[in-house]
Amino acid sequence: MTQTVDARESTTAPQRFTLSYPKSWWTLDLDSNTRDAAIRRKIEAQAPGEGVDRELLDSLVRATRKTAREAHAQGALQVAGMIQFIDSGAVLSATTLVMRVTPPEDSSTDLAELLIPVALKNAENPMGRGTRANRVEMVELPEVGSAGRATSIEDIDYWGRGTVRTAAMHTVVPVPHSRDFLVVSCLTPNLSLVETFFDLFDAISGTLRFLP
């Protein structure tokens, strides 16, 4: 599935971008007038008949609505995700948020320099240290060139009642002809499958294209 989104920029900078997701993923409705009902429909559509606990289903709906509200409040351009219920009763889930950020006028736009504070923060984080889940590096994306990438294990409040330990991959891409950066943040609480999800997140980020 490919989504095209307005990047909210004028002048010669790209006006839109695209990201491609697996067919099992869906984009969240960020419109405050329709998103709550739309989110419940999407999640319930993933539930296999009567086999899913109703309390679990309602918790996932609440958590996803919270994600959509916060993403909209922060100016997210796009939120996409997947939820899969498996026979053991466990849930596989992941979320991708796309933000556009502009550094302060008096700050550097050199990507390697901007990653230094992130690397220092990761160095102080004991979770995932020495593994793929605690890295800061430069990567090459097929159609957009050099990008920054940071991975980490973070405690994130999904439910509004406590934190969930989560694997995160943030890919930071310079927007051509501007001071802006597009940040593609991919998250999953399924830490036992972090390598598999990181491969998926890398593939999703690698589909990024800027459109004229």
N, C-alpha and C positions, 0 to 999 in steps of 0.2 A: 504494500500500500504506500503510495507516495502522496505527501501532503505539501501543498504550496501555500506559503504564508507571507503576508505583507511584513516587510522588515522595518517599516516606519522610518524611512530615511529619504532625504531629498538629494539634490545636486546630482553628482555623477556616481554616487555610491549605489550598489545594487538595491533595487526596490523589493526584491522577493528572494526567498530561498526555498529549497525543497529538501526533505528528508524522507527516506524510504524505510518502512517498517515491515516486519513479517505480517502475513495475512491475519494471524491470530490477534494482532494488536489493534487497538482502537484509540482514536483521539478523544480527549475529554472536551465536552462543551463548556466553554468558559463564560458564556452569557448567563448573567445572574438570574435572568427571567426563566431560563429553561434548563439549567444544568442539573439541578437536583433530581428532577424526574428522569432526565436522560441518563444520568449516572446509574440510578437504580435499574433502569431497563437494561443497560449494558452488562452490569454485573450479574443480574438474575439470569440473563441469557446464557451466561457461562456455567450456571449451576446445573448439574446433571439430574434432572427430575427432582425427586423428593429426598435424595441422598445427602444433601448439604444441610448442616445445622443452621436453623433460622437465626440464632443469635450470632453465629459467625458471619453469616451473610449480611446481617444488619450492621455489624461492626465494620465490615469491609466497605459497605456503602457510606457509612459515616466518615471513615478514614479517607475515602476517595473524594468525597465532597469537600472535606477539609483541605485536601491537597489542591483541589481546583480553586477553592476560594482564595487560599493564600497565594497561589500562582497568579491568579487574576489581579489580586491586590498589589503584587510585586511587578506587574506589567509583563508577565510571561506572554510570549508570542504563540507558544504551542505547548500542550501537555498531551502525552500519549502514554499508553500503558497496556499491560496484559494481566489477567488473572486466570489461573488454571487450577481447578480442583482435582486432586488425584485420589485414588481409591483408599489410600491410607488415612484420609481425612485431612492431610496437609494441604497447604495452599502455596502455589508458586505465583509470585507477583514481581512486577518490575514497573518502573515509571521513568519516562524521559521528559525533562522540562527544557525548553529553549528560551533563553533570555538574551536581550541585547543590552549591553552596558557600555557606558562612555566614561573613561577615566577623567578625573578632574583636569582642568585646563593646564594646571601647573605641574602635572605629573607626566612621567615618561609613558610612551606607548610602545616601548621596546618589550616584546613578549617575554624574552628570556629574563629581563630585569623584573618584570611584573611577577614572574614565577618564584622569585627568591623568597618573599615572605611565606608563600605556600610551602616551599621546600622546608623552611625553618619550622613551620608549624607541624608538618608531617614528621620531621625528625624528633619532635617531642611527643609524638603520639605512639604509645607502645603497641597499639592494636594493628596487627598486620605487618609489623616491622620486619624488614628483610624479605618480604614476599611481594607478589605482584599487586597486592592490595595496599601498598604504601610506597608509592613512587611519584616523582615529579620529573617529567621529561618532555622533550620535543618530539613530535611525530610528524609524519607526512601523510596528508589526506589526498586521495587520488586527484580530485578536481580543484582543490583550493590551496594546496601546498602546505607550508609549515603551520603547525598548530601546537599549542601547549596542552599537556595532559597531566592531570593529577588524580591519583586514586587513593582511597583511604577507607578505613572503617570508622563510621560515625554513629553516635547515638541520636536518633531522630524521633521526634514526637509525631507519630502517625495518628495515634488514636485520641489524643487530647487528654489521656489519663496516664501517661508515662511514656518512656522512650523505648524504641526498638533498635537494636544494633543492626546497622545497615552498611552494605558495601556500596561505595559511590565511585563513579568515574566521571570526571569533569573535563570536557574538551573545549579549549578556548581558541577561537578562530578569528583572526583579524578580518574585519569587513573592508574590502578594497575601497580605496579613495575616501577613507573616513578615519576618525579616531576611535571608532567603535569596535567592539568585539562581540561575536556571537558565542554564547556559552551553552553547550549541550551537556546537560547533567543527567546521568543515568543512575538509577538507584534500585537496589533489591535487598530485601531482608533475608533472603535465602542464602545464608553464608556458606552452607555446605556445598553449594553449587556455584561459588563465586567465580571459579575459572571459566565455567561454561557461560555464565552471564557476562563476564568481562569480554569474552570472545564475541558474544552477541552485541554488546554495547559498542565495541570497536567497529563491528560491521555496520551498525546503524550510523554511527558518527561518520564513517567513511563514505556514506552516500550523500553527504551534504553537498549541495550545489547552490551557487548564487546565480540568480537570473537577472538579466538586464532590465 
